[in-house]
Amino acid sequence: MTDQDEKERRHFERLERRDDIKIKEFSYPERGRYQKARIVDISGGGLQIEAKQHFAADTILKIEMNFTGWQRYTLGFLKYFGTAANRPLIVLAEVVRCDQVVPGRKYEIALRFSGIDESQREALIRFIKAEIISKH
């Protein structure tokens, strides 16, 4: 683990979640289909997920997350209305580690955000802090 990784681990609070998300290997132009995965925990710097496929370290994944509530913490007038209130968070994330849990069927994957709009990252951080506070 690099010094930067250690700083990120201390810098962002982690929130345990069990939300279903969609992931696929990022390519340009886009190819392939999304597959389902599940969040284990999430922070402003990345997330840990469970998936059915192995991904090599340094692989970039496109991730579409649509868990309820994070949109409230975005900036803007329309965040409570219509499609804005249900807008997914779409990010690119780099595979840091991929550990086999059940051979050929379940992998635990640590991801670091490598492409995220900074205003959305700030909204995610505010959401995580509010969720942690509400659980105490």
C-alpha positions in Angstrom: 0.0 0.0 0.0 1.4 3.4 -1.0 1.5 6.5 1.2 -1.3 8.0 -1.0 -3.5 4.9 -0.5 -3.0 5.1 3.3 -3.9 8.9 3.2 -7.1 8.2 1.3 -8.1 5.5 3.7 -7.8 7.9 6.6 -9.2 10.9 4.7 -12.6 9.4 3.8 -15.2 7.9 6.1 -16.6 4.5 4.9 -20.3 3.6 4.9 -21.4 0.0 4.8 -24.1 -0.5 2.2 -25.7 -3.4 0.3 -27.0 -1.6 -2.8 -27.1 -3.3 -6.2 -25.1 -1.5 -8.8 -24.1 -2.0 -12.5 -20.5 -2.4 -13.6 -18.6 -3.0 -16.8 -15.0 -2.7 -18.0 -14.6 0.8 -19.4 -13.6 1.2 -23.0 -13.9 3.9 -25.7 -15.9 3.6 -27.7 -18.1 1.8 -25.2 -18.6 -1.9 -25.6 -20.1 -4.7 -23.6 -22.9 -5.0 -21.2 -23.3 -4.0 -17.6 -23.4 -6.8 -15.0 -24.8 -6.6 -11.6 -22.6 -6.2 -8.5 -23.3 -5.2 -4.9 -21.7 -2.5 -2.8 -20.0 -3.6 0.4 -18.9 -0.2 1.5 -18.4 3.2 0.0 -16.4 6.4 0.7 -15.6 9.6 -1.1 -12.5 8.0 -2.5 -13.9 4.7 -3.7 -15.8 1.6 -2.9 -15.6 -2.1 -2.2 -18.0 -4.3 -4.1 -18.9 -8.0 -4.6 -19.1 -9.2 -8.2 -19.3 -12.5 -10.2 -16.3 -11.7 -12.4 -12.6 -11.3 -11.7 -11.0 -8.0 -12.8 -7.2 -7.5 -12.9 -5.6 -4.7 -10.8 -5.5 -1.4 -12.7 -8.6 -2.3 -14.8 -10.9 0.7 -15.2 -14.6 0.0 -14.5 -17.6 2.2 -15.4 -20.0 2.0 -12.5 -23.6 3.1 -12.3 -25.0 3.5 -8.8 -28.5 4.5 -8.0 -28.9 4.3 -4.3 -31.6 6.4 -2.7 -30.7 9.7 -1.1 -27.4 10.8 -2.4 -29.0 13.2 -4.9 -30.3 15.4 -2.0 -26.8 16.4 -1.3 -26.0 17.7 -4.8 -26.1 21.4 -5.6 -28.9 22.8 -7.7 -32.5 23.7 -7.5 -34.0 20.6 -9.2 -32.4 18.0 -7.0 -35.8 17.1 -5.4 -37.8 16.9 -8.6 -38.4 14.5 -11.5 -35.5 12.7 -13.0 -32.9 14.7 -11.1 -34.1 13.1 -7.9 -33.5 9.6 -9.4 -30.3 10.4 -11.3 -27.7 7.7 -10.9 -24.1 8.4 -9.9 -21.9 7.3 -12.8 -18.1 7.1 -12.1 -15.0 5.5 -13.4 -13.0 3.5 -10.8 -9.7 1.7 -10.9 -9.4 -1.8 -9.5 -7.0 -1.8 -6.6 -7.5 -5.4 -5.5 -9.6 -8.3 -6.5 -9.9 -11.2 -4.1 -11.6 -14.5 -4.8 -14.3 -15.3 -2.2 -16.0 -18.2 -3.9 -13.9 -19.7 -6.8 -15.3 -18.6 -10.1 -18.5 -17.1 -8.6 -17.8 -14.3 -6.1 -15.0 -11.7 -5.9 -14.5 -8.9 -3.5 -13.1 -5.9 -5.4 -11.6 -2.7 -4.0 -12.0 0.3 -6.3 -10.6 3.8 -6.2 -12.5 6.5 -8.0 -10.5 7.7 -11.1 -13.2 9.6 -12.9 -15.8 11.4 -10.7 -17.3 14.9 -11.0 -15.9 16.7 -8.0 -19.3 18.2 -7.1 -20.8 14.7 -7.1 -17.9 13.5 -4.9 -18.7 16.3 -2.4 -22.4 15.3 -2.5 -21.4 11.7 -1.9 -19.2 12.7 1.1 -22.0 14.8 2.6 -24.4 11.9 2.1 -22.0 9.4 3.8 -21.5 11.7 6.8 -25.2 12.2 7.2 -25.9 8.5 7.0 -23.1 7.7 9.6 -24.5 10.4 12.0 -28.1 9.1 11.6 -26.9 5.6 12.6 -25.5 6.8 15.9 
